[in-house]
């Protein structure tokens, strides 16, 4: 079984489409877990209609995305964990997950994998195409050639046993917790970039704040985690 874990916070505009698309799977043993950060819109109501399990955070401080993912993982029953964002779409998810699972079964040393990221064609800009093209190349080189784990949070496919071994996501990080996770995983096994697997997303953060600012934020957080083992950002503002 695979456990698809989606952290949410006020995602009513995208979550229904994402869940309906995933629910088209007929040949894959799966569960969908929504880990919600206490949304005030219709996200929880929508999730209750389509997800197998919905967990709502009730803490007094704002939950980090790492915390949301970890809480979802605590109740997950699958052998594999899929962490993805609320605004993603996987073409032909049955075929997609069949192929990814086969990769893991054929190579027990692989502990985690990610896929090629693209912005939805109807939303994609020239900058999106160029930057994600470079980013995908960068992720492929680091994971598949140099053995350095790198992957963003749009899509991460992780063995449950490996996830538990590294202690889950670092909840102290408000950003770059996704990169930190793959870095930890690459120290206990192999991480892979699956070049033929594509995951689409909205690209909404870059579209909202601009690529220049977003690239700066990504770079600084990555450098801080690599050098100082903690992120630079003190808050990760939701883009809706």
Secondary structure, DSSP 8 states (H G I E B T S, - for coil): -EEEEEEESS-TTTHHHHHHHHTT-SSS-EEEEEEE---SSSHHHHHHHH-SEEEE---SS---HHHHHHHHHHH---SEEEEE-TTEEETTHHHHHHHHHHHHHH-TTEEEEEEEEEE-TTT--HHHHHHHHHHHHHHHIIIIIS------TTEEEEEHHHHHHTTS--TT-SSSHHHHHHHHHTTTSEEEEEEEEEEEE--HHHHHH-HHHHHHHHHHHHHHHHHHSS-S-S------
